Amino acid sequence: MDYLLLTEQQLQKRFDLLPDNLKEAISSENNIEIIRRICRDHHLVDEEKLLIIEQLIGLIFLGFVSSVEFSQEISENLYLN
């Protein structure tokens, strides 16, 4: 899926529909740091790649990417084998 085609309005609409606990989880600095730590532990230290991972996780929360598609999306977007 080409996520660049998603508009700010589409993202905001999905975000607004989320329960409060998921809204908090998406923007939690603690969760962002956990994601970054996991990436570093797996030798993903490039800032651009970290941002892609964070965005993909956000798209899972918003329902644009399923957890089943996540590994394929990581491979395709980070150019991993």
Sequence and secondary structure as in RCSB ss.txt:
>XXXX:A:sequence
MDYLLLTEQQLQKRFDLLPDNLKEAISSENNIEIIRRICRDHHLVDEEKLLIIEQLIGLIFLGFVSSVEFSQEIS
ENLYLN
>XXXX:A:secstr
  GGG  HHHHHHHHHHS HHHHHHHH HHHHHHHHHHHHHTT   HHHHHHHHHHHHHHHTTSS TTTHHHHHH
HHHT  
